[in-house]
Amino acid sequence: MAFQDLILLHNRRFTRAVAVGSAMIVAFSAPTYGQAPVADSGGPYSIEYGSLLSLDGSGSFHPNPFHTIVSYDWDLGNDGIFDVSGVSYAMTAVEYDALLGSIDLFTPYDLMLRVRDDNAPTLSGTELTTVTFIPEPGTVALLAFGGCLMVCRRRGDRSVN
């Protein structure tokens, strides 16, 4: 018996089939038009303030095997302006702080990934996620709770009383 994996295009539908001898078994079928790429921003992200924020859109994909993703754009402030491009992007919290004007620890900030394909007309997919900055271990964080200040420190650190 001969085994052959076939990809057929029939009536604008993608069909993947397996041919065994003279018999054909259809394994998968989906339309080939109108499908937008799927954005996967890799989030939500939670990082220490002094660390590097590494955005990763490599989980994005196109459900149509005849099209590919050609651009990855990141809107870091969720303001409709796409600030950087690339499958991945890394920046420090200080750079993110400068971009937004200021950031607060423990506050989730929205960011968006947009992916576009090689279709004509171009189709795009987006995903909204968040990034939250937390204090670095061993640093002193003053947290305001209803007018009260509480000093937090790492266990065993005797430098703060």
C-alpha positions as CSV (number, residue, x, y, z in Angstrom):
1,M,0.0,0.0,0.0
2,A,1.3,3.4,-0.9
3,F,1.0,6.2,1.7
4,Q,0.9,9.8,0.5
5,D,0.1,13.1,2.3
6,L,-1.9,15.4,0.0
7,I,-2.8,19.1,0.1
8,L,-5.7,19.9,-2.2
9,L,-7.4,23.2,-3.1
10,H,-11.0,22.7,-4.1
11,N,-13.7,25.4,-4.2
12,R,-11.5,27.9,-2.2
13,R,-11.2,25.4,0.7
14,F,-8.0,23.9,2.0
15,T,-8.2,20.2,2.5
16,R,-5.5,18.0,3.9
17,A,-6.0,14.3,3.1
18,V,-4.2,11.0,3.4
19,A,-4.2,8.7,0.5
20,V,-3.7,5.0,1.3
21,G,-3.6,3.0,-1.9
22,S,-6.7,4.0,-3.9
23,A,-8.6,5.3,-0.9
24,M,-8.5,8.9,0.4
25,I,-9.3,9.9,3.9
26,V,-9.9,13.7,4.6
27,A,-8.2,14.7,7.8
28,F,-8.8,18.5,7.9
29,S,-10.8,21.1,6.1
30,A,-11.0,24.9,6.6
31,P,-11.7,27.9,4.4
32,T,-8.7,29.6,2.8
33,Y,-10.0,33.1,2.6
34,G,-11.0,35.7,5.2
35,Q,-8.9,34.2,8.0
36,A,-6.9,36.8,10.0
37,P,-3.6,35.9,11.7
38,V,-3.9,35.1,15.5
39,A,-1.8,37.4,17.8
40,D,-0.2,35.9,20.9
41,S,1.5,38.5,22.9
42,G,3.1,36.1,25.4
43,G,1.6,37.9,28.4
44,P,0.5,38.9,30.9
45,Y,3.9,40.0,32.1
46,S,5.0,40.6,35.7
47,I,8.6,41.7,36.1
48,E,10.8,43.2,38.8
49,Y,11.3,46.9,38.3
50,G,15.1,46.7,37.7
51,S,14.7,43.8,35.2
52,L,14.4,43.6,31.5
53,L,10.9,43.4,30.0
54,S,11.1,40.9,27.1
55,L,8.0,40.9,25.0
56,D,7.5,37.8,22.9
57,G,5.0,37.5,20.0
58,S,6.5,34.2,18.6
59,G,3.4,32.3,19.6
60,S,1.4,34.2,17.0
61,F,0.3,32.1,14.0
62,H,-1.7,32.2,10.8
63,P,-4.5,29.5,10.6
64,N,-4.3,29.6,6.8
65,P,-1.2,27.6,5.6
66,F,-1.1,29.7,2.4
67,H,-0.5,33.0,4.2
68,T,2.2,34.1,6.7
69,I,2.6,36.9,9.3
70,V,4.7,39.7,7.8
71,S,4.7,42.3,10.6
72,Y,4.5,42.4,14.4
73,D,3.7,45.8,15.9
74,W,3.6,46.6,19.6
75,D,1.5,49.4,21.1
76,L,3.2,49.8,24.5
77,G,0.9,52.5,25.9
78,N,-2.3,51.1,24.5
79,D,-2.9,54.5,22.9
80,G,-3.4,53.4,19.3
81,I,0.2,54.3,18.4
82,F,2.3,51.3,17.6
83,D,5.7,52.2,19.2
84,V,8.0,49.3,18.1
85,S,8.0,46.5,15.6
86,G,9.4,42.9,15.7
87,V,8.5,39.4,16.8
88,S,10.1,40.2,20.2
89,Y,11.2,43.4,21.9
90,A,13.1,44.1,25.1
91,M,13.3,47.2,27.2
92,T,14.0,48.2,30.7
93,A,11.4,49.4,33.2
94,V,13.1,52.8,33.1
95,E,12.6,53.0,29.3
96,Y,8.9,51.9,29.7
97,D,8.6,54.6,32.5
98,A,9.9,57.3,30.1
99,L,7.5,56.2,27.4
100,L,4.4,56.4,29.6
101,G,5.5,59.4,31.6
102,S,5.5,57.4,34.9
103,I,4.7,54.0,36.1
104,D,3.5,52.8,39.5
105,L,4.5,49.5,41.0
106,F,1.8,46.8,41.3
107,T,-0.3,48.6,38.6
108,P,-1.1,46.6,35.5
109,Y,-0.5,48.5,32.3
110,D,-2.2,47.5,29.0
111,L,-0.1,46.9,25.9
112,M,-1.2,45.4,22.5
113,L,0.4,43.3,19.8
114,R,-0.9,43.6,16.3
115,V,0.1,41.0,13.6
116,R,-0.5,41.5,9.9
117,D,-0.4,39.0,7.1
118,D,0.6,38.9,3.4
119,N,-3.0,38.6,2.2
120,A,-4.5,41.1,-0.2
121,P,-6.1,43.0,1.4
122,T,-4.0,42.7,4.5
123,L,-5.7,41.1,7.5
124,S,-4.6,41.6,11.0
125,G,-5.2,40.2,14.5
126,T,-4.6,41.8,17.9
127,E,-4.2,40.8,21.5
128,L,-4.3,43.0,24.5
129,T,-2.3,42.0,27.6
130,T,-0.8,43.7,30.7
131,V,2.6,44.3,32.2
132,T,2.9,44.8,36.0
133,F,6.1,46.0,37.7
134,I,7.0,44.7,41.1
135,P,9.8,45.8,43.4
136,E,13.2,44.2,43.1
137,P,14.0,41.7,45.9
138,G,15.9,43.2,48.8
139,T,14.8,46.8,48.0
140,V,12.7,48.8,50.4
141,A,9.2,49.5,49.1
142,L,7.0,52.1,50.8
143,L,3.4,51.1,50.2
144,A,0.6,53.6,51.0
145,F,-2.6,52.1,52.3
146,G,-5.2,54.6,53.2
147,G,-2.8,57.1,54.6
148,C,-0.7,54.5,56.5
149,L,2.9,53.8,55.4
150,M,4.2,50.3,55.7
151,V,7.9,49.4,55.3
152,C,8.5,46.1,53.5
153,R,11.9,44.4,53.6
154,R,13.3,41.0,52.8
155,R,13.5,38.5,55.6
156,G,16.9,38.6,57.4
157,D,17.6,42.2,56.1
158,R,18.5,44.2,59.2
159,S,19.3,47.5,57.4
160,V,15.7,48.8,57.8
161,N,14.1,49.3,61.2
